[in-house]
């Protein structure tokens, strides 16, 4: 039963691809030659050293390019930031602070006081929140309605 498999075969091995039925014949001598021809340990170390050197060279190259890019980008950002600051300083509105209406300020103070009073139960301040939201919405609508 298994005796024929353990004997050396003189017939070539035949492989068939199911998708493309073209037989490929490989002799047992060729299979033996490929399986026994492994590179020596010294040549494997040489190959490994070459791969390491190439990887290190590529890493050095990439790091150099990244450093150039970072330097360029930081210089460009510094110039843009300085230009933006000059532009904002020239075109910024004066330090005119608009005073909130008194009713909004009172509602805000009441809301803050409620939050402080109910630190662990902030949902109890729903009425103050709603009043504050309504007053702010009313002020926004009035601001948008004015030309």
C-alpha positions as CSV (number, residue, x, y, z in Angstrom):
1,X,0.0,0.0,0.0
2,X,2.6,2.6,1.0
3,X,5.5,0.7,-0.5
4,X,5.3,2.5,-3.9
5,X,5.6,5.9,-2.3
6,X,8.8,5.1,-0.4
7,X,10.6,3.9,-3.5
8,X,12.5,6.3,-5.6
9,X,10.4,7.1,-8.6
10,X,11.9,7.4,-12.0
11,X,8.8,8.9,-13.5
12,X,8.4,12.7,-13.5
13,X,5.8,14.3,-11.2
14,X,2.9,15.9,-13.0
15,X,0.9,18.8,-11.6
16,X,-2.3,20.1,-13.2
17,X,-3.9,23.5,-12.5
18,X,-7.6,23.1,-12.2
19,X,-8.4,26.5,-13.6
20,X,-6.1,26.2,-16.6
21,X,-5.6,22.4,-17.3
22,X,-2.0,22.5,-18.6
23,X,0.1,19.7,-17.2
24,X,3.5,20.7,-15.7
25,X,6.0,17.9,-15.5
26,X,8.8,18.0,-12.9
27,X,11.3,15.2,-12.6
28,X,12.2,13.8,-9.3
29,X,15.9,14.5,-10.0
30,X,15.0,18.2,-10.3
31,X,13.0,18.1,-7.0
32,X,15.9,16.4,-5.2
33,X,18.4,18.9,-6.6
34,X,16.3,21.9,-5.4
35,X,15.5,20.4,-2.0
36,X,19.2,19.6,-1.3
37,X,20.7,22.8,-2.7
38,X,20.3,25.2,0.3
39,X,22.7,28.1,0.7
40,X,25.5,27.7,3.1
41,X,25.3,29.4,6.5
42,X,28.0,31.9,5.6
43,X,26.1,33.0,2.4
44,X,22.9,33.3,4.4
45,X,24.7,35.6,6.9
46,X,26.1,37.7,4.0
47,X,22.6,38.0,2.5
48,X,21.2,38.9,5.9
49,X,23.9,41.6,6.4
50,X,23.2,43.0,2.9
51,X,19.5,43.2,3.7
52,X,20.2,45.0,7.0
53,X,22.5,47.5,5.4
54,X,20.0,48.3,2.7
55,X,17.2,48.7,5.3
56,X,19.4,50.9,7.4
57,X,20.3,53.0,4.3
58,X,16.6,53.4,3.4
59,X,15.7,54.4,7.0
60,X,18.5,57.0,7.1
61,X,17.3,58.4,3.8
62,X,13.7,58.5,5.0
63,X,14.7,60.2,8.3
64,X,16.7,62.8,6.4
65,X,13.8,63.6,4.1
66,X,11.4,63.8,7.1
67,X,13.8,66.2,8.9
68,X,14.0,68.4,5.8
69,X,10.2,68.4,5.6
70,X,9.7,69.2,9.3
71,X,12.3,72.0,9.1
72,X,10.6,73.5,6.0
73,X,7.1,73.1,7.5
74,X,8.1,74.8,10.8
75,X,9.8,77.7,9.0
76,X,6.7,78.1,6.8
77,X,4.4,78.0,9.8
78,X,6.5,80.6,11.7
79,X,6.3,82.9,8.7
80,X,2.5,82.4,8.2
81,X,1.9,82.8,12.0
82,X,3.8,86.1,12.1
83,X,1.9,87.3,9.0
84,X,-1.4,86.3,10.5
85,X,-0.6,88.1,13.7
86,X,0.3,91.3,11.9
87,X,-2.9,91.0,9.8
88,X,-5.0,90.5,12.9
89,X,-3.4,93.3,14.8
90,X,-4.1,95.7,11.9
91,X,-7.6,94.6,11.2
92,X,-8.8,93.6,14.6
93,X,-11.6,95.6,16.0
94,X,-10.9,97.9,18.9
95,X,-11.1,96.5,22.4
96,X,-14.8,97.3,22.5
97,X,-16.5,95.0,24.9
98,X,-20.2,94.8,24.5
99,X,-22.1,94.8,27.8
100,X,-24.7,92.1,28.1
101,X,-28.3,93.1,28.9
102,X,-29.1,93.2,32.6
103,X,-31.7,90.4,32.3
104,X,-29.2,88.0,30.7
105,X,-26.6,88.8,33.4
106,X,-29.2,88.2,36.1
107,X,-30.3,84.9,34.5
108,X,-26.6,83.8,34.2
109,X,-25.9,84.6,37.8
110,X,-29.0,82.7,38.9
111,X,-28.0,79.7,36.8
112,X,-24.4,79.7,38.3
113,X,-25.9,80.0,41.8
114,X,-28.2,77.1,41.1
115,X,-25.4,74.9,39.8
116,X,-23.3,75.7,42.9
117,X,-26.2,75.0,45.2
118,X,-27.1,71.7,43.4
119,X,-23.6,70.5,42.6
120,X,-24.6,66.8,42.7
121,X,-28.0,67.3,41.2
122,X,-27.4,69.7,38.3
123,X,-30.7,68.6,36.6
124,X,-32.6,70.4,39.2
125,X,-31.5,73.7,37.5
126,X,-33.5,73.0,34.3
127,X,-35.8,76.0,34.8
128,X,-32.8,78.4,35.1
129,X,-31.2,76.8,32.1
130,X,-34.3,77.2,30.0
131,X,-34.8,80.8,31.1
132,X,-31.2,81.6,30.2
133,X,-31.5,79.9,26.8
134,X,-34.6,81.8,26.0
135,X,-33.1,85.2,26.9
136,X,-30.0,84.5,24.9
137,X,-32.1,83.3,21.9
138,X,-34.2,86.5,22.2
139,X,-31.0,88.7,22.2
140,X,-29.6,86.8,19.2
141,X,-32.8,87.3,17.2
142,X,-32.8,91.0,18.1
143,X,-29.1,91.4,17.1
144,X,-29.8,89.7,13.7
145,X,-32.9,91.8,13.1
146,X,-30.9,95.1,13.4
147,X,-29.3,96.3,10.2
